[in-house]
């Protein structure tokens, strides 16, 4: 494909073009993992956690987190990992 946008600025040409051979950055640069649950779609990276509660308990290093609320479990997991929430 050709040029999408082009302009001249201070003696330079700025050109935006399509990359016909673009790699997915997930193939070569994974700083983190996308751990997702959805009833109809497969989203994010593969994982073995049945529920978000199981995931947070694993991050927090807990075998049994049944007595903690999700908010408290999240707070404990955030002490061990950076968690960025994703929503659709």
C-alpha positions in Angstrom: 0.0 0.0 0.0 1.1 3.6 -0.5 1.5 6.6 1.7 -1.3 7.3 4.2 -0.2 10.8 5.2 2.6 13.1 4.2 3.7 16.6 5.2 6.8 18.7 5.1 8.0 20.3 8.3 11.1 22.4 8.8 12.8 20.9 5.8 11.9 17.3 6.6 9.3 15.1 5.0 7.1 13.2 7.5 5.5 10.2 5.9 3.1 7.6 7.4 2.9 4.4 5.5 1.3 1.0 6.0 3.7 -1.8 7.2 2.9 -4.8 5.0 5.1 -7.1 7.1 4.4 -5.9 10.6 5.3 -8.3 13.4 3.2 -8.5 16.5 5.1 -7.0 19.4 3.6 -9.9 21.6 6.0 -12.2 19.6 9.2 -10.4 20.6 8.6 -8.1 23.6 6.5 -9.3 26.5 7.0 -7.1 29.5 3.9 -8.6 31.1 1.1 -11.0 30.6 -2.6 -10.4 29.6 -4.5 -12.7 31.9 -8.2 -12.5 30.9 -11.5 -14.3 31.4 -14.5 -14.0 29.1 -17.5 -16.3 28.6 -17.4 -16.2 24.8 -14.0 -15.1 23.7 -10.4 -16.3 24.1 -8.5 -13.1 25.1 -4.9 -12.5 26.3 -2.2 -15.0 27.0 -2.7 -18.7 27.9 -2.9 -19.4 31.6 -4.0 -22.1 34.0 -6.1 -20.0 36.4 -9.8 -21.0 36.6 -11.0 -17.7 38.0 -9.7 -14.2 38.8 -9.7 -15.2 42.5 -7.3 -18.1 41.7 -5.1 -15.8 39.7 -4.8 -13.2 42.5 -4.2 -15.8 45.1 -1.3 -17.3 43.1 0.1 -13.8 42.6 -0.2 -13.1 46.3 1.5 -16.5 47.1 -1.5 -17.8 48.9 -2.7 -21.4 48.8 -6.1 -20.6 50.3 -7.6 -17.1 50.1 -11.2 -18.2 50.6 -11.8 -15.8 53.6 -10.5 -12.7 51.9 -12.7 -10.3 49.8 -11.6 -9.7 46.3 -10.5 -6.2 47.2 -8.3 -7.4 50.0 -6.9 -10.2 47.8 -6.2 -7.7 45.0 -4.3 -5.5 47.5 -2.2 -8.4 48.6 -1.4 -9.4 45.0 -0.5 -5.8 44.2 2.3 -6.0 46.8 4.0 -8.6 44.6 3.1 -7.6 41.1 2.1 -4.6 39.0 -1.5 -5.1 38.0 -3.1 -3.0 35.3 -6.8 -3.6 34.9 -8.2 -4.3 31.4 -11.8 -3.8 30.4 -13.8 -4.0 27.2 
